[in-house]
Amino acid sequence: MPKSLSVLDQCFPSQKAAEDFFYGIRDENIASGGEITSSAVFDLLRELYIKYCEYTNWPMTAEPVAFYARNIGRGVGVSGGTTQGFVVKFSDGKEQEFSAKKAIKAIANR
């Protein structure tokens, strides 16, 4: 049975539905470029990230102020490659990559 979840007022019947939704945002942002700030999409990404940190006890050192998507290198050599993912920018100027898939899983398992 799929696990449903909610992020703010957005309800998803399954983790797959949530992944498809957030991957759509990611893909659109990679194509258009720029940062996602002060919008409904920003609010959803912010809530996704904050819940992820809360549910996994990941320390959040500053307030998220923007998100964007980029290609992210994974692994090394023949085991390496790239994937696309989100990056959160904080009020202190630092940035951190985060996995929407892992965040969705953490929220669904709560």
Beta strands, then each sheet from edge to edge (+ up, - down):
strand 1: 5-7
strand 2: 10-12
strand 3: 64-74
strand 4: 81-90
strand 5: 95-98
sheet 1: 1+ 2-
sheet 2: 3+ 4- 5+
end
